Each structure stands twice: as structure tokens, then as C-alpha cells.
Amino acid sequence: MGDNMSKRLKLISATEAEMEERSFPNPYPDWDPGVVSSGSGEDPEDDYNETFGADGKVSASFQKKVQNKIKDLLQQMEEGLKTADPHDFSTYTGWTGIALLYLQLYSVSQEASQLHRALDYVKRTMRILNGRKVTFLCGDAGPLAVGAVVYHKLNNTTDSNDCVARLLQLQRSVLSADSEMPDELLYGRAGYLYALLYVNKEMGPDTVDEGTITKVVTAILESGKNMSAEQKKTERCPLLYEWHKKQYIGAAHGLAGIFYMLMQPGSKVHVDVLSELVRPSIDYVRHKRFRSGNFPSSLSNESDRLVHWCHGAPGVIHVLIMAHKVFKEEKYLKEAVDCGEVIWQRGLLRKGYGLCHGTAGNAYAFLSLYKLTQDKKYLYRVCKFAEWCLACGTHGCRIPDRPYSLFEGMAGAIYFLSEIEKPEAACFPAFEL
């Protein structure tokens, strides 16, 4: 008995040490509505009054601080990009990600210069597409979709239509029954589906016809049913997916990203299919949740280590929120709230400030909870994670391989900081719609 107890205690302390190693202790006091509602503003150092006004909105002084930091970071980013890989056209780490950032800055500011900056990067990508991958994040679909939208906003119909036509040509490999294509967001069919939905959202709902979207959705559903049957899980988890022989759970490579795309209104998945295939599969994943409220990286993994958008609660939370919207059940919202608590405790990451596995990506969990619930607590938490990102470079985080890119580095932090101006319109790039 004593031996078992000491083993368990060792395991707990090892887990805590690992958590510590992956994230910084959160130094901020949590939301206290009593403090905010007093809103006296007498103490200029007051943590709440600095970022959050008595009206429950982000304070003008904090907005100004964020705007100034964005300008500063953009300069650093542009300087840093001079030595970036000239052949990386991807949204994830390359030029399309930078174009998407400028498109976001244009949507916030309506300054034409930002749109023209996006165009500069789009033109750069168009020269180097290679057709080897088809997703929004890592393949040709991203540059073509972003290019279509940038040209559309510039009223250049010819080039916009050309980008859409080229985007649609990619569906051959996506739909091919004998292709080895996975289904996940980063390299698979869900990543191509996102590109189609993005174009329809930005350019009008019939830009990509419903028939094309249905074909891609059907390919994803059939693939998931086949894998589930192979693994003899049809009853418990009707849709199952693998990437590199692992059944990942997270948003980037796993079930969360795929289910999230299937539940998008633009995917037009029939309500019966959502109820009979998607909902029980989400429920299957829910039962893998750790006691902490976090989720494992894959179905077979028992280690509660990762609190990233790509693996763990910050990706799964978006599926739970979407499931709550689609199925109108409180259990999904309750577990999304639990994910939020995990992210508040363990979401300031030593890996850096980016979107995929950094603090900025984790902050989108609070933006999504705020949009859904209008609870000021989540907007406050957004501001605290933004405050952390404002001090980027001072915490001793690891330097990513592509330090200025959208999903690994500085461009992602800037993208998140730009959401502070209109938090109710925030959207995790290349993922939320």
C-alpha cells in the first residue's frame, strides 16, 4: 500500500513538474466583478482599471497600448521576414500567413495600405505554388483562397475568379478514392474544406457551389466511417480518423478539427448526420477528458501535458462550443467552461506567443467563450493574455523555427492583439468562420 501511494505521489509530482516546464504560472488575479464594478479609477496602478473600464469594456488606454505595440511588432516582423524562407508560401509559416494578417488589419482599420500590403504577399505566393499539398494551412488552397479574397476586395474580378477556379481544380486529389490523403486540418480534407468555406464567407455564399462542398464533406464522412468500422468502433465512435497511425484528438491533426469543420453551417451537413454520426463521436472524445479538464493529444495517450490549440483543451473547446450551438445541450457548454479554466491556469506557454502552440492561440478560447456567453470574465482574461503578449520577448520563451510566421511566431501574436479592438468579431485564423 505504502509503495503504491509513493508511486502515485511521484507520478503526481512528475506531472506537476512537466506542467510547470511547459507553461508559466499565471501571475494575474482572476476576474472579480466586485472590483470592476466599483470602477473608481482612483488607483492608477489598479490592475482592473488599467485594462478594463467600469463599463465592462476594454479601456481606451489599454487599446492605445495594444495599437502602439502592433505598430512596433509589425516593424520587427517586416525586418525579420527579410531573412525568411523565400519559397515558403504556406499560411502556417509562410507568405500567405502574412497576407492573411494584413487582411485582418485591413478589416479592423479599413486602411487601404493594409490591403495593398496583403496583395504584395499574395503576389509573392502565386509565383511559387507547387500543387503538392491542398490544405488552407499548408498547401495551395490557402494562397489561392486568400488571393481570391484580396483580389475580390480590390474589385479585380478576373484574378479573383482565376484563384477560385484554381482552388476548385484541387478537389480531384481530395476526392480521389485511392489517394492517401488524411482528413485532418493541417494536411487533409478538412483543411481543403475550410478553404472553400472561407471563400464563401468572404465573397458570397455561392462562390463555391454547394455540390462541391457536399462532395468534400461526403469524402470526409466516408473516410471516418471506414476507419471506425476497421477499428470496430462503429457503435461508440461512428467517425474515426488517423494521422500517421495515431488517432489524434486536437484541432490541427485530429478529431476536433474535423468535427468542427463538419458542424460549420456552411458545410451543410444534414441534421440527421450530425446527430447520428458527429454527436456520438464528439461524446466519445469527451469521455477521454482528464480529471483536470484538459484533453489528451491522442485517444491512446494518457499524459496530461499539452495545453495548445494543436493538442489539448484550447483546440477541443471550439468543438464543444460549436456542439453547444448545434445540439443545444448544456453539457457541451459546461465542459467548454472547464476547458477555459485549464487554459487560464496553464495557457501562458513557454513555447512562445504564436497561434498553434503559443499563448495567442490559447487566448482565442476566451474570445470564443466571450462571444458565446457575453460574460465579461472572458473578455478580462483575453486582456490578460494580451498583456502577456505585449511583453513578448521578456519571459524567456523558446524561439520558434519561423519566429515571424503566423502560426508559430510574431505574426500570430499581432493577429490576436488586433482582435482586442472588436472582440465580438474575433475569429481564429484558418480555423473559425
Legacy VTK file of the C-alpha trace (Angstrom):
# vtk DataFile Version 3.0
C-alpha trace
ASCII
DATASET POLYDATA
POINTS 433 float
0.000 0.000 0.000
2.808 2.373 1.025
4.738 1.609 -2.182
1.693 2.259 -4.342
0.989 5.529 -2.579
4.574 6.745 -3.003
4.477 5.758 -6.693
1.278 7.758 -7.142
2.738 10.765 -5.355
5.854 10.569 -7.540
3.635 10.422 -10.631
1.626 13.455 -9.483
4.751 15.485 -8.757
6.275 14.456 -12.113
3.102 15.607 -13.873
3.139 18.912 -11.997
6.803 19.407 -12.875
6.015 18.745 -16.523
3.125 21.236 -16.468
5.453 23.771 -14.882
8.024 23.102 -17.560
5.508 23.762 -20.364
3.763 26.846 -19.005
4.437 29.791 -16.744
2.424 30.190 -13.545
-0.359 32.671 -14.311
0.653 35.870 -12.438
-2.663 37.687 -12.929
-5.501 37.938 -10.417
-8.636 36.369 -11.878
-11.739 38.334 -12.718
-13.509 39.867 -9.731
-16.699 41.680 -10.773
-16.834 43.444 -7.396
-13.549 45.211 -8.071
-14.527 46.173 -11.611
-17.985 47.446 -10.776
-16.540 49.827 -8.177
-14.573 51.289 -11.104
-13.303 54.166 -9.012
-10.123 54.541 -11.031
-8.534 56.199 -8.006
-5.504 53.975 -8.086
-3.740 54.297 -11.451
-1.913 51.041 -10.756
-5.185 49.151 -10.227
-4.911 46.012 -12.376
-8.551 46.153 -13.464
-8.916 49.861 -14.146
-5.811 49.761 -16.311
-7.212 47.314 -18.878
-10.893 47.277 -18.176
-13.253 50.190 -17.657
-16.176 50.260 -15.219
-18.465 49.884 -18.280
-17.102 46.357 -18.765
-15.305 47.297 -21.969
-11.602 47.296 -22.764
-10.224 50.642 -21.596
-9.134 53.288 -24.122
-5.648 53.397 -22.571
-5.205 49.641 -22.996
-6.497 49.834 -26.597
-3.903 52.540 -27.269
-1.145 50.435 -25.714
-2.137 47.494 -27.938
-2.217 49.674 -31.087
1.259 51.030 -30.360
2.620 47.549 -29.753
1.113 46.278 -33.004
2.941 49.021 -34.937
6.180 48.166 -33.186
5.810 44.415 -33.765
4.874 44.899 -37.434
8.135 46.752 -37.967
10.086 43.982 -36.246
8.223 41.360 -38.264
8.863 43.038 -41.620
12.542 43.353 -40.778
12.719 39.709 -39.663
10.915 38.443 -42.766
13.776 39.673 -44.952
15.650 36.516 -43.984
12.621 34.141 -44.076
12.470 31.172 -46.459
11.557 32.743 -49.845
9.888 29.508 -51.010
7.518 29.017 -48.064
4.140 30.117 -49.421
2.069 28.446 -46.676
-0.443 30.076 -44.368
1.103 28.204 -41.466
4.684 29.517 -41.635
4.982 31.358 -44.954
3.886 34.336 -47.038
0.162 33.568 -47.116
0.042 33.808 -43.333
1.456 37.331 -43.583
-1.076 38.223 -46.307
-3.835 36.946 -44.007
-2.512 39.119 -41.172
-2.647 42.244 -43.348
-6.139 41.276 -44.492
-7.149 41.125 -40.829
-5.539 44.510 -40.101
-7.423 45.934 -43.084
-10.737 44.529 -41.794
-10.117 46.246 -38.437
-8.795 49.599 -39.725
-10.206 49.839 -43.292
-6.867 51.376 -44.293
-6.257 50.667 -47.991
-2.496 50.427 -47.386
-3.043 47.212 -45.379
-4.985 45.647 -48.253
-2.212 46.544 -50.692
0.343 45.048 -48.313
-1.719 41.829 -48.341
-1.652 41.956 -52.140
2.162 42.203 -52.154
2.383 38.950 -50.233
-0.321 37.253 -52.325
1.644 38.043 -55.488
4.737 36.564 -53.899
2.916 33.287 -53.151
1.365 32.934 -56.602
4.795 32.584 -58.183
5.852 29.617 -56.052
2.818 27.312 -55.628
3.744 23.672 -56.214
0.492 21.685 -56.067
1.913 19.105 -53.672
-0.478 19.827 -50.782
-4.082 21.003 -50.850
-4.965 22.494 -47.465
-5.549 26.065 -46.356
-2.749 25.976 -43.784
-0.029 24.041 -45.576
-0.972 23.721 -49.243
-2.009 25.617 -52.367
-5.600 26.076 -51.166
-4.557 28.745 -48.639
-2.756 31.063 -51.062
-5.486 30.618 -53.688
-8.330 31.298 -51.220
-6.591 34.314 -49.665
-5.629 35.550 -53.139
-9.241 35.247 -54.313
-10.428 37.307 -51.324
-7.747 40.014 -51.657
-8.448 40.441 -55.394
-12.182 40.441 -54.667
-11.779 43.275 -52.143
-9.728 45.196 -54.725
-12.514 44.658 -57.316
-10.143 42.681 -59.530
-12.731 40.145 -60.704
-10.507 38.443 -63.301
-7.722 37.458 -60.914
-10.196 36.651 -58.142
-12.142 34.261 -60.387
-8.895 32.718 -61.592
-7.864 31.949 -57.991
-11.274 30.369 -57.262
-11.066 28.242 -60.435
-7.594 27.005 -59.465
-8.807 26.307 -55.926
-11.623 24.143 -57.298
-9.207 22.197 -59.514
-7.513 20.883 -56.361
-10.599 18.854 -55.460
-9.523 15.990 -57.745
-6.872 14.762 -55.339
-9.133 15.496 -52.348
-11.941 13.327 -53.708
-9.798 10.594 -55.242
-10.726 7.322 -53.543
-7.238 5.850 -53.876
-5.385 8.909 -52.596
-3.533 8.559 -49.317
-4.840 11.925 -48.179
-5.614 12.239 -44.479
-8.705 14.089 -43.248
-7.263 16.468 -40.656
-6.994 20.234 -40.834
-3.267 20.742 -41.372
-2.660 18.386 -44.303
-6.012 16.784 -45.090
-9.535 17.136 -46.432
-10.830 19.261 -43.541
-8.129 21.802 -44.457
-9.397 21.927 -48.039
-12.995 22.198 -46.836
-12.018 25.202 -44.714
-10.631 26.962 -47.830
-13.974 26.508 -49.630
-15.984 27.745 -46.637
-13.643 30.713 -46.169
-14.101 31.839 -49.777
-17.886 31.571 -49.436
-17.858 33.543 -46.204
-15.708 36.341 -47.625
-17.005 36.525 -51.205
-20.606 35.345 -51.039
-22.299 32.027 -50.230
-22.444 30.733 -53.831
-18.837 31.429 -54.831
-18.165 27.706 -54.356
-21.283 25.727 -55.254
-22.983 23.543 -52.678
-22.389 20.419 -54.774
-18.603 20.761 -54.485
-18.773 21.292 -50.726
-21.079 18.289 -50.350
-18.642 16.061 -52.264
-15.762 17.040 -49.959
-17.916 16.590 -46.845
-19.051 13.176 -48.097
-15.428 12.093 -48.656
-14.596 13.095 -45.060
-17.648 11.263 -43.668
-16.961 8.085 -45.681
-13.329 8.058 -44.614
-14.349 8.404 -40.949
-16.961 5.638 -41.186
-14.463 3.283 -42.847
-11.799 3.864 -40.198
-14.359 3.385 -37.426
-15.525 0.086 -38.957
-11.911 -1.096 -39.324
-11.278 -0.337 -35.655
-14.615 -1.931 -34.658
-15.833 1.281 -33.044
-18.875 1.983 -35.213
-21.251 1.926 -32.228
-19.163 4.035 -29.860
-17.433 6.428 -32.276
-19.049 6.337 -35.751
-16.435 8.695 -37.229
-12.795 7.941 -36.527
-9.674 9.417 -38.125
-5.934 8.787 -38.042
-2.861 10.748 -38.930
0.489 8.932 -39.021
-1.091 5.878 -37.389
-2.356 7.835 -34.386
-5.908 8.834 -33.580
-5.227 12.416 -32.603
-7.816 14.460 -30.743
-6.676 18.075 -31.207
-7.594 20.786 -33.679
-4.577 20.587 -36.020
-4.181 16.847 -36.680
-7.180 15.346 -35.003
-10.833 14.718 -34.464
-11.554 18.166 -33.011
-10.544 19.985 -36.191
-12.507 17.583 -38.412
-15.705 17.590 -36.317
-15.515 21.373 -36.048
-15.486 21.746 -39.852
-18.318 19.242 -40.294
-20.503 21.252 -37.886
-19.961 24.555 -39.706
-23.275 25.826 -41.105
-21.566 26.321 -44.492
-20.740 22.598 -44.674
-24.496 21.935 -44.964
-24.260 18.549 -43.228
-27.772 17.161 -42.754
-29.120 17.414 -39.210
-29.619 13.620 -39.042
-25.979 13.006 -39.993
-24.842 15.469 -37.334
-26.992 13.695 -34.729
-26.201 10.114 -35.717
-22.518 10.353 -36.664
-20.927 13.567 -35.384
-22.553 13.918 -31.962
-21.753 10.383 -30.659
-18.179 10.783 -31.955
-17.787 14.044 -30.035
-19.240 12.345 -26.952
-16.699 9.544 -27.341
-13.880 12.122 -27.274
-15.476 13.864 -24.278
-15.112 10.680 -22.242
-11.341 10.804 -22.774
-11.130 14.044 -20.816
-8.662 14.186 -17.928
-9.793 14.992 -14.422
-8.069 18.366 -14.840
-10.499 19.290 -17.638
-7.763 19.018 -20.294
-7.755 16.505 -23.182
-5.058 14.057 -24.309
-3.237 14.554 -27.611
-4.484 11.206 -28.948
-7.005 8.535 -27.942
-4.242 6.234 -26.678
-2.279 8.901 -24.785
-2.658 9.139 -21.020
-0.358 12.087 -20.418
-1.932 15.400 -19.361
0.825 17.592 -20.771
-0.223 19.747 -23.692
-2.423 22.829 -23.441
-2.098 24.052 -27.037
-4.541 24.848 -29.809
-2.995 21.966 -31.770
-3.214 19.429 -28.906
-5.391 19.785 -25.825
-8.185 21.916 -24.390
-7.533 25.102 -26.454
-8.488 23.249 -29.656
-11.206 20.998 -28.238
-13.012 23.956 -26.621
-14.054 25.213 -30.073
-15.725 21.877 -30.869
-17.575 21.904 -27.545
-18.810 25.448 -28.180
-19.941 24.501 -31.691
-21.637 21.349 -30.356
-23.481 23.518 -27.829
-24.701 25.784 -30.659
-25.743 22.870 -32.892
-27.223 20.441 -30.350
-28.374 22.999 -27.727
-27.144 20.866 -24.823
-25.715 22.407 -21.652
-23.133 19.645 -21.081
-21.071 20.933 -24.017
-21.032 24.472 -22.679
-20.171 23.257 -19.177
-17.150 21.335 -20.476
-16.103 24.279 -22.649
-16.114 26.413 -19.493
-13.959 23.743 -17.786
-11.514 23.936 -20.715
-11.399 27.691 -20.152
-10.299 27.138 -16.548
-7.473 24.831 -17.655
-6.312 27.409 -20.209
-6.422 30.228 -17.644
-4.231 28.151 -15.292
-1.845 26.588 -17.811
-2.131 28.601 -21.011
0.810 31.019 -20.770
3.161 28.818 -22.730
6.925 28.555 -22.622
6.792 27.591 -26.304
6.065 31.214 -27.198
3.337 33.586 -28.304
2.071 32.063 -31.563
-1.247 30.534 -32.575
-0.577 26.822 -32.971
1.195 26.171 -29.676
1.501 29.556 -28.050
-0.260 32.000 -25.771
-2.052 33.909 -28.565
-3.714 30.722 -29.847
-4.822 29.848 -26.312
-6.357 33.303 -25.843
-8.840 32.593 -28.650
-10.560 30.163 -26.270
-11.552 33.149 -24.107
-12.615 35.162 -27.160
-14.911 32.299 -28.213
-16.363 31.934 -24.712
-16.914 35.693 -24.553
-18.714 35.744 -27.920
-20.952 32.892 -26.804
-21.752 33.941 -23.230
-21.081 37.717 -23.158
-19.555 37.046 -19.726
-17.094 39.873 -19.011
-14.815 37.446 -17.186
-13.693 36.063 -20.538
-13.010 39.472 -22.037
-10.934 40.262 -18.959
-8.962 37.030 -19.481
-8.442 37.927 -23.142
-6.925 41.229 -21.973
-4.620 39.494 -19.503
-3.302 37.120 -22.177
-2.924 40.147 -24.460
-0.951 41.877 -21.695
1.345 38.851 -21.615
1.808 39.091 -25.398
2.536 42.828 -25.132
5.619 41.846 -23.132
6.697 39.239 -25.697
10.407 38.584 -25.670
10.774 39.284 -21.948
9.649 35.945 -20.493
12.439 33.731 -21.767
10.193 31.661 -24.078
11.645 29.372 -26.709
12.314 30.944 -30.101
10.279 29.148 -32.792
11.846 27.893 -36.028
9.892 30.510 -38.029
9.822 33.325 -35.459
7.876 35.847 -37.585
5.270 33.497 -39.051
1.514 33.399 -38.472
1.146 30.055 -36.742
4.488 29.787 -34.963
5.545 33.325 -34.295
5.114 37.063 -34.155
2.517 37.462 -36.915
0.170 35.252 -34.882
0.625 37.380 -31.779
-0.086 40.545 -33.815
-3.187 38.916 -35.319
-4.507 38.125 -31.842
-3.692 41.601 -30.491
-5.620 43.154 -33.395
-8.777 41.347 -32.158
-8.830 43.475 -28.971
-10.439 46.319 -30.938
-13.513 44.255 -31.929
-13.530 41.170 -29.696
-17.124 40.283 -30.597
-15.981 39.741 -34.206
-12.835 37.722 -33.375
-12.109 34.595 -35.424
-9.203 32.192 -35.017
-7.492 32.446 -38.445
-7.630 29.437 -40.763
-9.997 27.710 -38.322
-13.035 29.664 -37.114
-15.549 31.031 -39.611
LINES 1 434
433 0 1 2 3 4 5 6 7 8 9 10 11 12 13 14 15 16 17 18 19 20 21 22 23 24 25 26 27 28 29 30 31 32 33 34 35 36 37 38 39 40 41 42 43 44 45 46 47 48 49 50 51 52 53 54 55 56 57 58 59 60 61 62 63 64 65 66 67 68 69 70 71 72 73 74 75 76 77 78 79 80 81 82 83 84 85 86 87 88 89 90 91 92 93 94 95 96 97 98 99 100 101 102 103 104 105 106 107 108 109 110 111 112 113 114 115 116 117 118 119 120 121 122 123 124 125 126 127 128 129 130 131 132 133 134 135 136 137 138 139 140 141 142 143 144 145 146 147 148 149 150 151 152 153 154 155 156 157 158 159 160 161 162 163 164 165 166 167 168 169 170 171 172 173 174 175 176 177 178 179 180 181 182 183 184 185 186 187 188 189 190 191 192 193 194 195 196 197 198 199 200 201 202 203 204 205 206 207 208 209 210 211 212 213 214 215 216 217 218 219 220 221 222 223 224 225 226 227 228 229 230 231 232 233 234 235 236 237 238 239 240 241 242 243 244 245 246 247 248 249 250 251 252 253 254 255 256 257 258 259 260 261 262 263 264 265 266 267 268 269 270 271 272 273 274 275 276 277 278 279 280 281 282 283 284 285 286 287 288 289 290 291 292 293 294 295 296 297 298 299 300 301 302 303 304 305 306 307 308 309 310 311 312 313 314 315 316 317 318 319 320 321 322 323 324 325 326 327 328 329 330 331 332 333 334 335 336 337 338 339 340 341 342 343 344 345 346 347 348 349 350 351 352 353 354 355 356 357 358 359 360 361 362 363 364 365 366 367 368 369 370 371 372 373 374 375 376 377 378 379 380 381 382 383 384 385 386 387 388 389 390 391 392 393 394 395 396 397 398 399 400 401 402 403 404 405 406 407 408 409 410 411 412 413 414 415 416 417 418 419 420 421 422 423 424 425 426 427 428 429 430 431 432
